[in-house]
Amino acid sequence: GMLDYERYMAVAYYMLGRREEARRHGEAAFFYFSNSGQGTIADYLEYRPLAPKRLAVIGWMMLCVGREEEAAGYFRAMEEASHCRFCTHRECYKGRMCLGYWYESHGKLEEAEQEFREALLRNRHSLQCRQALRRCEKRLGRI
């Protein structure tokens, strides 16, 4: 529905560096979330079988509306959360990938590269991780 549309648009604009549009869509995502019947953010996060995925959803929404440190906290919490129900990876690679994007957006390319590299070690088949790492390496002049 509209919640998914707004949060995907927010992330897309954020990744493009268009922070004002990301903020507007992020605020709309929070509006639709609050009217979705899913309860509070705490209620939403209590569903353990999808804890890391849900932490990422809220983290990205926080990041897009400018609540950067809170977003990083949600991304870090993905490490401690139980695995998503159907995940086949021993450790959460998406949490590391999200942190990589967070570092990259703050100009901390060395840290971003390290997070993307760790994410790729956890899931060597992730094209998204591979592309993010390559982009980071290019920006650092490594390739």
C-alpha positions as CSV (number, residue, x, y, z in Angstrom):
1,G,0.0,0.0,0.0
2,M,0.9,3.6,0.5
3,L,3.2,2.9,3.4
4,D,5.5,0.7,1.2
5,Y,5.3,3.2,-1.7
6,E,6.3,6.1,0.6
7,R,9.1,4.3,2.3
8,Y,10.6,3.0,-1.0
9,M,10.4,6.5,-2.5
10,A,12.0,7.9,0.6
11,V,14.9,5.5,0.3
12,A,15.3,6.1,-3.4
13,Y,15.5,9.8,-3.0
14,Y,17.9,9.4,0.0
15,M,20.2,7.3,-2.1
16,L,20.1,9.9,-4.9
17,G,21.2,12.5,-2.4
18,R,17.9,14.3,-2.7
19,R,17.4,14.7,1.0
20,E,14.4,17.1,1.0
21,E,12.3,14.7,-1.1
22,A,13.5,11.8,1.0
23,R,12.3,13.7,4.1
24,R,8.9,14.4,2.6
25,H,8.4,10.8,1.6
26,G,9.8,9.6,5.0
27,E,7.3,11.8,6.9
28,A,4.5,10.4,4.7
29,A,5.7,6.8,5.5
30,F,5.5,7.6,9.2
31,F,2.0,9.0,8.7
32,Y,0.9,5.8,6.9
33,F,2.6,3.7,9.5
34,S,0.8,5.4,12.3
35,N,-2.5,4.7,10.5
36,S,-1.7,1.2,9.4
37,G,-3.1,-0.6,12.5
38,Q,0.4,-2.0,13.3
39,G,0.5,-0.1,16.6
40,T,3.6,1.7,17.8
41,I,7.1,1.3,16.5
42,A,7.8,-0.8,19.6
43,D,4.8,-3.0,18.8
44,Y,6.0,-3.5,15.2
45,L,9.5,-4.4,16.4
46,E,8.2,-7.0,18.8
47,Y,7.5,-9.6,16.1
48,R,10.7,-11.6,16.5
49,P,10.5,-13.8,13.3
50,L,11.2,-10.6,11.2
51,A,13.1,-8.5,13.7
52,P,16.1,-7.6,11.5
53,K,13.9,-6.7,8.5
54,R,11.6,-4.6,10.6
55,L,14.6,-2.8,12.3
56,A,15.8,-2.0,8.8
57,V,12.4,-0.6,7.7
58,I,12.3,1.7,10.8
59,G,16.0,2.6,10.5
60,W,15.6,3.7,6.9
61,M,12.5,5.7,7.7
62,M,14.4,7.4,10.5
63,L,17.4,8.1,8.2
64,C,15.2,9.6,5.6
65,V,13.5,12.1,8.0
66,G,16.9,13.2,9.3
67,R,17.0,11.2,12.6
68,E,20.4,9.9,11.7
69,E,21.7,8.6,15.0
70,E,18.5,6.8,15.7
71,A,18.7,5.2,12.3
72,A,22.3,4.0,13.0
73,G,21.0,2.5,16.3
74,Y,18.3,0.5,14.5
75,F,20.9,-0.7,11.9
76,R,23.3,-1.8,14.7
77,A,20.4,-3.6,16.6
78,M,20.0,-5.8,13.5
79,E,23.2,-7.6,14.7
80,E,21.7,-8.6,18.0
81,A,18.3,-9.5,16.8
82,S,17.2,-13.0,16.2
83,H,17.4,-14.2,12.5
84,C,14.5,-13.5,10.2
85,R,12.4,-16.6,10.0
86,F,13.4,-17.7,6.5
87,C,16.9,-16.3,6.4
88,T,19.6,-18.8,5.4
89,H,22.6,-16.7,6.5
90,R,24.3,-17.3,9.9
91,E,24.8,-13.6,10.5
92,C,22.7,-10.6,9.3
93,Y,24.4,-9.1,6.2
94,K,21.7,-6.5,5.7
95,G,22.5,-4.8,9.0
96,R,26.1,-4.4,7.9
97,M,24.9,-3.2,4.4
98,C,22.6,-0.6,6.0
99,L,25.4,0.7,8.2
100,G,27.6,0.9,5.1
101,Y,25.1,3.1,3.4
102,W,24.8,5.2,6.6
103,Y,28.6,5.7,6.7
104,E,28.8,6.4,3.0
105,S,26.1,9.1,3.3
106,H,28.2,10.7,6.0
107,G,31.3,10.7,3.9
108,K,33.0,8.0,6.0
109,L,34.1,5.9,3.0
110,E,36.7,3.8,4.9
111,E,34.0,2.7,7.4
112,A,31.5,2.2,4.6
113,E,33.9,0.0,2.7
114,Q,34.5,-2.1,5.8
115,E,30.8,-2.6,6.4
116,F,30.1,-3.5,2.7
117,R,33.0,-5.9,2.7
118,E,31.7,-7.6,5.9
119,A,28.2,-7.8,4.4
120,L,29.6,-9.4,1.3
121,L,31.5,-12.0,3.4
122,R,28.2,-12.9,5.1
123,N,26.4,-13.1,1.7
124,R,28.7,-13.5,-1.2
125,H,25.8,-13.7,-3.6
126,S,24.4,-10.2,-2.9
127,L,24.7,-8.0,-6.0
128,Q,23.6,-5.0,-4.0
129,C,26.6,-5.5,-1.5
130,R,29.0,-6.1,-4.4
131,Q,27.9,-2.9,-6.2
132,A,28.0,-0.8,-3.0
133,L,31.5,-2.1,-2.2
134,R,32.7,-1.4,-5.8
135,R,31.3,2.1,-5.7
136,C,33.0,2.8,-2.4
137,E,36.3,1.4,-3.7
138,K,36.1,3.6,-6.7
139,R,35.4,6.7,-4.6
140,L,38.4,5.8,-2.5
141,G,40.6,5.4,-5.6
142,R,41.2,1.7,-4.9
143,I,40.0,0.6,-8.4
